Amino acid sequence: MNTVREQNIASVIDEVKRGVTQREAAQNWGIPQATLYDRIHGATNKKTSKLTNRRLSPEEELFLIN
């Protein structure tokens, strides 16, 4: 589900780049306007941002487990 949402957000950003207003694009796709604004200005999704705050990468965690 998150992958579809990320694809939708990418499509909305493309629409905004083509000249559709942020408000109109967000309403058409059902994405919160604040989320669209944040993404256009460089914010990442929660999953990506959580990975950057970890001390160990997922690969390092798997290595320690095995």
C-alpha positions as CSV (number, residue, x, y, z in Angstrom):
1,M,0.0,0.0,0.0
2,N,2.8,2.4,0.8
3,T,4.4,1.9,-2.5
4,V,1.2,2.8,-4.3
5,R,0.9,5.9,-2.1
6,E,4.5,6.9,-2.9
7,Q,3.8,6.5,-6.6
8,N,0.7,8.6,-6.3
9,I,2.7,11.3,-4.5
10,A,5.2,11.2,-7.3
11,S,2.4,11.6,-9.9
12,V,0.9,14.5,-8.0
13,I,4.3,16.3,-7.9
14,D,4.6,15.8,-11.6
15,E,1.2,17.4,-12.1
16,V,2.3,20.4,-10.0
17,K,5.4,20.7,-12.1
18,R,3.2,20.8,-15.2
19,G,1.2,23.7,-13.8
20,V,-1.6,22.3,-11.7
21,T,-2.0,24.1,-8.4
22,Q,-0.9,22.2,-5.3
23,R,-4.3,22.5,-3.8
24,E,-6.1,21.1,-6.9
25,A,-3.6,18.3,-7.4
26,A,-3.9,17.2,-3.7
27,Q,-7.7,17.2,-3.9
28,N,-7.7,15.2,-7.1
29,W,-5.5,12.5,-5.7
30,G,-6.8,12.5,-2.1
31,I,-3.4,13.4,-0.6
32,P,-3.2,16.0,2.2
33,Q,-2.0,19.3,0.9
34,A,0.5,19.6,3.7
35,T,2.1,16.3,2.7
36,L,2.3,17.4,-0.9
37,Y,3.9,20.7,0.2
38,D,6.4,19.0,2.4
39,R,7.4,16.5,-0.3
40,I,7.8,19.2,-2.9
41,H,10.2,21.0,-0.5
42,G,12.3,17.9,0.1
43,A,10.8,16.0,2.9
44,T,11.0,12.2,2.8
45,N,8.4,9.6,3.9
46,K,8.5,8.2,7.5
47,K,10.0,4.9,6.5
48,T,13.0,6.5,4.8
49,S,13.6,9.0,7.5
50,K,13.5,6.3,10.2
51,L,16.2,4.3,8.3
52,T,18.6,7.3,8.4
53,N,18.2,7.7,12.2
54,R,19.3,4.1,13.0
55,R,22.7,3.2,14.3
56,L,22.8,0.0,12.3
57,S,21.6,-0.6,8.8
58,P,19.1,-3.4,8.1
59,E,21.9,-5.4,6.6
60,E,24.0,-5.0,9.7
61,E,21.1,-6.1,11.9
62,L,20.6,-9.2,9.8
63,F,24.4,-10.0,10.1
64,L,24.3,-9.7,13.9
65,I,21.1,-11.9,14.1
66,N,22.6,-14.7,11.9
